Amino acid sequence: MENKYTYKDAFEELQEIVSAIETGDIPVDELTVKITRASSLLEICKAKLTDSEAEVEKLLQKLEKENPSDPAADTEA
């Protein structure tokens, strides 16, 4: 997998490929290559999203440990 890509770069290239396929701008001879590339770009995007989700989860767990909820505060209003 190509880790040099940012999510934005991979997603933009993927959008270009999809658009070209939808409009018929890709010759049939290149279609397989473009679909293979699109698959790789999808994997890059998925990996970036998974990594981001894991980082957010870690941060949320850290915040919860630093500031545990006070059950009594939840019932007071």
Backbone bond lengths (Angstrom), bond angles and torsions (degrees), N, CA, C in turn:
res aa  C-N    CA-C-N  psi(-1)  N-CA   C-N-CA  omega(-1)  CA-C   N-CA-C  phi
1 M - - - 1.447 - - 1.530 109.03 -
2 E 1.296 116.72 149.56 1.457 121.94 -175.23 1.526 110.30 -95.38
3 N 1.329 116.95 98.65 1.452 121.11 -177.57 1.521 112.86 -78.22
4 K 1.323 117.78 -8.03 1.461 120.20 -179.33 1.528 111.50 -71.43
5 Y 1.313 117.04 -18.05 1.457 121.36 -179.10 1.514 111.45 -80.10
6 T 1.322 115.81 140.46 1.452 119.45 168.20 1.525 106.77 -85.01
7 Y 1.298 115.97 164.33 1.462 120.18 177.44 1.528 109.14 -57.54
8 K 1.317 115.66 -44.97 1.465 120.95 -177.72 1.527 111.29 -59.91
9 D 1.328 116.66 -46.19 1.471 120.74 -179.95 1.524 111.34 -61.35
10 A 1.332 115.66 -46.33 1.466 119.97 -178.94 1.524 110.58 -64.89
11 F 1.327 116.50 -42.81 1.462 120.44 -178.71 1.524 111.31 -65.66
12 E 1.319 117.06 -40.70 1.469 120.59 179.09 1.527 111.29 -64.27
13 E 1.328 116.93 -43.20 1.462 119.57 178.08 1.526 110.38 -64.39
14 L 1.311 115.98 -40.12 1.467 120.79 177.67 1.528 110.53 -61.07
15 Q 1.311 117.31 -43.17 1.469 121.29 177.83 1.526 111.66 -61.31
16 E 1.323 116.35 -39.45 1.466 120.39 178.49 1.526 110.71 -63.20
17 I 1.327 116.61 -42.99 1.469 120.55 179.94 1.522 110.21 -64.76
18 V 1.327 116.81 -46.54 1.468 120.76 -179.85 1.523 110.31 -60.73
19 S 1.313 116.85 -44.07 1.464 120.92 179.52 1.524 111.22 -61.36
20 A 1.326 116.18 -43.90 1.467 120.53 179.61 1.529 111.05 -64.41
21 I 1.322 116.92 -38.23 1.469 120.37 178.08 1.528 109.75 -66.41
22 E 1.331 116.50 -45.27 1.470 120.96 -178.76 1.522 112.68 -61.96
23 T 1.322 116.69 -36.00 1.466 119.78 -178.30 1.522 113.08 -89.05
24 G 1.333 116.08 -5.76 1.461 119.79 179.42 1.508 113.59 78.31
25 D 1.337 117.17 19.30 1.467 121.35 -178.50 1.528 113.79 -79.15
26 I 1.321 117.97 -5.44 1.457 120.84 -179.21 1.521 108.64 -101.76
27 P 1.328 116.73 123.12 1.468 119.31 176.90 1.536 110.28 -61.23
28 V 1.302 116.26 147.17 1.458 122.12 -178.22 1.523 111.20 -54.00
29 D 1.335 116.95 -36.67 1.461 120.90 -179.33 1.534 112.50 -63.54
30 E 1.324 117.74 -25.19 1.464 122.16 -178.79 1.527 112.59 -98.95
31 L 1.303 116.96 -7.36 1.457 121.30 -174.00 1.534 112.69 -58.92
32 T 1.312 117.24 -45.45 1.466 120.70 -179.67 1.525 110.92 -62.00
33 V 1.312 116.93 -41.21 1.467 120.91 179.08 1.530 109.96 -63.24
34 K 1.316 116.62 -43.82 1.469 120.75 -178.89 1.529 111.47 -67.37
35 I 1.317 117.31 -38.87 1.462 120.50 178.95 1.533 109.80 -67.17
36 T 1.316 116.82 -39.34 1.468 120.59 176.78 1.521 110.07 -63.15
37 R 1.320 116.55 -42.65 1.470 121.19 178.17 1.532 110.02 -63.77
38 A 1.310 117.10 -42.33 1.464 121.01 178.91 1.522 110.46 -60.77
39 S 1.311 116.86 -40.03 1.461 121.27 177.95 1.528 110.68 -61.95
40 S 1.316 116.96 -42.82 1.467 121.04 177.64 1.524 111.12 -63.20
41 L 1.316 116.30 -41.56 1.461 120.79 179.52 1.525 111.18 -65.37
42 L 1.330 116.34 -37.80 1.467 119.96 176.33 1.525 110.78 -61.97
43 E 1.318 116.94 -40.41 1.464 121.04 178.48 1.532 110.75 -64.39
44 I 1.324 116.80 -39.79 1.466 120.74 177.63 1.524 109.74 -62.34
45 C 1.326 116.46 -47.37 1.470 120.70 -179.79 1.522 110.69 -61.81
46 K 1.310 116.57 -44.36 1.463 121.09 -179.86 1.532 110.60 -61.22
47 A 1.326 116.84 -44.28 1.461 120.87 179.64 1.525 111.30 -63.41
48 K 1.319 116.48 -41.69 1.473 120.26 179.20 1.523 110.18 -63.70
49 L 1.326 117.13 -43.40 1.462 120.58 179.58 1.527 111.36 -65.31
50 T 1.319 116.59 -41.25 1.467 121.21 178.76 1.522 110.44 -63.26
51 D 1.330 116.88 -43.62 1.463 121.29 178.34 1.529 110.93 -62.45
52 S 1.328 116.13 -43.19 1.466 120.27 179.64 1.523 110.79 -64.24
53 E 1.317 116.50 -42.20 1.460 121.09 178.87 1.526 110.74 -61.17
54 A 1.323 117.17 -42.34 1.463 121.60 179.11 1.526 110.78 -64.05
55 E 1.315 117.32 -41.12 1.462 121.02 178.93 1.523 111.12 -64.67
56 V 1.317 117.17 -42.75 1.464 120.98 178.43 1.526 110.04 -62.54
57 E 1.326 116.74 -42.86 1.465 121.03 178.98 1.524 110.74 -61.02
58 K 1.342 117.34 -42.79 1.465 120.98 177.66 1.526 111.02 -60.67
59 L 1.333 115.77 -44.77 1.463 119.99 179.90 1.523 111.25 -63.00
60 L 1.328 117.36 -41.97 1.459 120.89 179.22 1.526 111.08 -64.00
61 Q 1.329 116.95 -41.03 1.460 120.53 178.04 1.526 110.90 -64.72
62 K 1.324 115.95 -40.26 1.465 120.40 178.53 1.526 110.34 -63.39
63 L 1.320 116.86 -44.17 1.460 120.50 178.87 1.521 111.11 -63.13
64 E 1.316 116.40 -40.21 1.463 120.72 179.42 1.535 110.61 -63.28
65 K 1.333 117.71 -39.61 1.465 121.25 179.00 1.527 110.98 -68.28
66 E 1.333 116.71 -36.39 1.461 120.86 -179.14 1.522 112.11 -76.22
67 N 1.334 116.92 -30.86 1.463 122.26 -176.91 1.523 110.42 -133.45
68 P 1.322 117.50 69.58 1.462 118.44 -178.64 1.527 110.65 -63.09
69 S 1.300 116.15 146.90 1.465 121.60 179.62 1.514 109.64 -67.89
70 D 1.305 115.12 142.49 1.456 121.23 174.29 1.522 107.15 -96.48
71 P 1.346 118.14 109.25 1.469 120.65 -176.86 1.523 112.48 -55.39
72 A 1.320 118.84 -32.38 1.451 121.24 179.82 1.525 111.34 -68.64
73 A 1.325 115.96 -32.15 1.480 119.62 179.58 1.508 110.88 -68.48
74 D 1.343 117.75 -29.58 1.460 120.61 -179.86 1.522 112.62 -69.88
75 T 1.356 117.77 -27.40 1.459 120.29 -176.93 1.522 111.68 -90.95
76 E 1.316 116.82 -17.18 1.464 119.95 178.63 1.507 110.01 -83.49
77 A 1.325 116.27 133.75 1.460 118.78 177.78 1.496 110.69 -149.84
